[in-house]
Amino acid sequence: MDKQRESFRARRIRRTKLDWFGIIMMFVLLVCSLAIFARLMATKMLTTTNMVLIMVALLVVNGLHIFVQLPLRRNKLGKLICGVLAVVLSVVMIYGTVAAGAVQSALNKISGIMVEKQVTAVIVMKEDDATELGDTRGYKFGILANRDQENTQKLLSAMQESMGQIDTREYETPADMADALYDDEIQAMILNEGYISLLTEQEDYSDFSSHTKIIYEYVTEHEITSIKPSGSITKQPFVIYCSGSDERDSDINAKSRSDVNILAVVNPKTRQILLINTPRDYYLPLAFNGELDKLTHAGMYGVQESMAVLDNLYGTKTSYYGRINFWGLIDIVDALGGIDVYSDYAFDAAAGDVEGYGYRSFSFSEGWNHLEGQEALAFSRERYSFSDGDNQRGKNQMKVIQAIIEKATSPSVLAKYQDLLKAVSDNFITNISYDQISSLVQMMQKDGASWNIQTMSATQGSGDTMQPCYSSYGELLYVMPPDYDSVNRIREVIDQVMNGEEIVLPAE
């Protein structure tokens, strides 16, 4: 009798423990369900239909678990199995909640960016003992006489507050100021960092950066006024300016030369994207003063200046921009697990093309090539291997961008989303808002239609390739005269895309 009682008591204790386990998991599962649903709602990435389906699925799962775990039910095996499944589902939901939060955080970081930075540097000779601004007391400082006066004066005012009166000398050009620094007429120079790249374009100053060092950077920020399109981003066609710098150390938010200048004309209703490459050396009038200059130099005056120059060329009205640190391609492509790109030619990329990641040389075959990060960067930057130089480089850059888009929108990317999110958030910004991005994602979920991506490139016209450039103070530089026949053809195709006409272009 005592043994029977003990056995009964033991069974009751086990049953009670099982009941408590089930009750606890019931609440855990419910909390996890509410958490993941709330997080998915917050991301705004899923359609109403998909959210309803998820809600129904969560209600069914939780309802079945509650039903099985009711204290009146005596199915111990069923309770145990249901409790274990609840543990597994809860872990999956916690992971999903964290993952959805990471997506939301990354997109918030890169989207809606409306700030540009202007960086003004204090530069001394490499062998100078000065390592910080305070070490330059008593130095003579060179400044530009007629350019970038506002930022120069802001820096001088900040310096005077901590160092007292500053001895300055004015010079007409960055080259004149560099000569004065070399000759010890001045011991330091104050210069917009954008002008450093312009200075090194000149043969006599190509090694300027190796002979000097930056000991102080003064950063000013200003908001960029967005140009809002007239209609919904999911219903009306729009244009995105894709800008990129191949200078490794450049701040993605800083005003600087733009070595990649691609317009993406997007029609969301017809699922068409037209990528237009304009060579960096195209010789065009600046929008703010009408002076002729290289397209790449327009970036020194801000992203909106580059957009305006291209809008004037093609008759577009660009609403959005996306800016990439082209060196960030290494991280992005590696995060994707590599990309497949078709090369029009067999060529080798110089070893120095991947400085900072190890000196390596790459060989590319005519036809399809699988490219990892470093290979993709070298492929995108090479121009000296081709008879039409920068034209082909622009085509290759568009091939890489197209391959990234295709890989990033494929189901295989889900396994690598964490690495991809980090790579993109560190190397890409856009003024497309989070809500606009989420509406595009929802649109693609509804019909699952693929995008028709076509590419075009502006080509070189005839004329003298050595011309004075405004940003280089009239210094004769290599430029690319526009071929207005190709420009006009691009204009026609832009109109077709914007009007919803299907385009099929011959391979370039």
NORRALIN-V131632 format. One record per backbone hydrogen bond with DSSP energy under -1.0 kcal/mol. NH is the residue of the N-H (numbers start at 1). CO is the residue of the C=O. If there is no record, write none. Layout:
# NORRALIN-V131632
<<NH | CO> <NH | CO>>
This chain:
# NORRALIN-V131632
<<5 | 1> <6 | 2> <7 | 3> <8 | 4> <9 | 5> <10 | 6> <11 | 7> <12 | 8> <13 | 9> <14 | 10> <15 | 11> <16 | 12> <17 | 13> <18 | 14> <19 | 15> <20 | 16> <21 | 17> <22 | 18> <23 | 19> <24 | 20> <25 | 21> <26 | 22> <27 | 23> <28 | 24> <29 | 25> <30 | 26> <31 | 27> <32 | 28> <33 | 29> <34 | 30> <35 | 31> <36 | 32> <37 | 33> <38 | 34> <39 | 35> <40 | 36> <41 | 37> <42 | 38> <43 | 39> <51 | 47> <52 | 48> <53 | 49> <54 | 50> <55 | 51> <56 | 52> <57 | 53> <58 | 54> <59 | 55> <60 | 56> <61 | 57> <62 | 58> <63 | 59> <64 | 60> <65 | 61> <66 | 62> <67 | 63> <68 | 64> <69 | 65> <73 | 70> <76 | 74> <79 | 75> <80 | 76> <81 | 77> <82 | 78> <83 | 79> <84 | 80> <85 | 81> <86 | 82> <87 | 83> <88 | 84> <89 | 85> <90 | 86> <91 | 87> <92 | 88> <93 | 89> <94 | 90> <95 | 91> <96 | 92> <97 | 93> <98 | 94> <99 | 95> <100 | 96> <101 | 97> <102 | 98> <103 | 99> <104 | 100> <105 | 101> <106 | 102> <107 | 103> <108 | 104> <109 | 105> <110 | 106> <111 | 107> <112 | 432> <113 | 430> <116 | 222> <117 | 253> <118 | 220> <120 | 218> <121 | 191> <122 | 216> <123 | 189> <124 | 213> <126 | 211> <128 | 125> <135 | 132> <136 | 133> <139 | 136> <141 | 167> <142 | 188> <143 | 169> <145 | 171> <152 | 148> <153 | 149> <154 | 150> <155 | 151> <156 | 152> <157 | 153> <158 | 154> <159 | 155> <160 | 156> <161 | 157> <163 | 159> <164 | 160> <169 | 141> <171 | 143> <177 | 173> <178 | 174> <179 | 175> <180 | 176> <181 | 177> <182 | 178> <183 | 179> <184 | 181> <185 | 180> <186 | 180> <187 | 140> <188 | 140> <189 | 123> <190 | 142> <191 | 121> <193 | 119> <195 | 192> <199 | 195> <200 | 196> <202 | 199> <205 | 202> <206 | 203> <208 | 205> <213 | 124> <215 | 122> <218 | 120> <220 | 118> <222 | 116> <224 | 114> <235 | 232> <236 | 232> <238 | 266> <240 | 264> <241 | 320> <242 | 262> <243 | 322> <244 | 260> <245 | 324> <250 | 247> <254 | 251> <255 | 117> <258 | 296> <259 | 244> <260 | 244> <262 | 242> <263 | 276> <264 | 240> <265 | 274> <266 | 238> <267 | 272> <272 | 267> <273 | 452> <274 | 265> <275 | 454> <276 | 263> <277 | 456> <278 | 261> <282 | 279> <283 | 480> <284 | 293> <286 | 291> <290 | 286> <293 | 284> <295 | 282> <296 | 280> <298 | 295> <300 | 297> <301 | 298> <302 | 299> <306 | 302> <307 | 303> <308 | 304> <309 | 305> <310 | 306> <311 | 307> <312 | 308> <313 | 309> <314 | 310> <315 | 311> <319 | 239> <320 | 239> <322 | 241> <323 | 429> <324 | 243> <325 | 427> <326 | 245> <328 | 325> <329 | 326> <330 | 327> <332 | 328> <333 | 329> <334 | 330> <335 | 331> <336 | 332> <337 | 334> <338 | 333> <339 | 371> <341 | 369> <343 | 367> <347 | 364> <349 | 362> <353 | 350> <354 | 351> <355 | 352> <357 | 354> <360 | 351> <362 | 349> <364 | 347> <367 | 343> <369 | 341> <371 | 339> <376 | 372> <377 | 373> <378 | 374> <379 | 375> <380 | 376> <381 | 377> <382 | 378> <386 | 383> <389 | 386> <391 | 388> <393 | 389> <394 | 390> <395 | 391> <396 | 392> <397 | 393> <398 | 394> <399 | 395> <400 | 396> <401 | 397> <402 | 398> <403 | 399> <404 | 400> <405 | 401> <406 | 402> <407 | 403> <408 | 404> <409 | 405> <410 | 407> <413 | 410> <414 | 411> <416 | 413> <420 | 416> <421 | 417> <422 | 418> <423 | 419> <424 | 420> <425 | 421> <426 | 422> <428 | 424> <429 | 323> <430 | 110> <431 | 321> <437 | 433> <438 | 434> <439 | 435> <440 | 436> <441 | 437> <442 | 438> <443 | 439> <444 | 440> <445 | 441> <446 | 442> <448 | 444> <452 | 271> <454 | 273> <456 | 275> <458 | 277> <461 | 481> <467 | 477> <469 | 475> <470 | 292> <473 | 470> <474 | 469> <475 | 472> <477 | 467> <479 | 465> <480 | 281> <483 | 459> <487 | 483> <488 | 484> <489 | 485> <490 | 486> <491 | 487> <492 | 488> <493 | 489> <494 | 490> <495 | 491> <496 | 492> <497 | 493> <498 | 494> <499 | 495> <500 | 497> <501 | 496>>
